[in-house]
Amino acid sequence: MRQWHSACRCNGVPSAAGTSNSRGKNTMMNLYLMLRNRLAEEEGQDLVEYALIIALIALACVTGLKGLATAIQAAFTNIGTNL
């Protein structure tokens, strides 16, 4: 995991000290680089993919069980009618 100071470093180039405008540009560059580095990381994507797969499997199970429940109900209704 990256530390804050390494994620905000402006490619190792020291900022031009003395003017407030250069500090503002450096801050914007640091924010841009930090955002770019965060978007490039793929640490949480596996968890999201697994969650989507589990949701898809759960949906398939619910759909399949509805059909099975209808078939079981029809079988028990048939048995009850014959008794």
Secondary structure, DSSP 8 states (H G I E B T S, - for coil): ---HHHHS--TT----TT-HHHHHHHHHHHHHHHHHHHHH--SSHHHHHHHHHHHHHHHHHHHHHHHHHHHHHHHHHHHHHH-
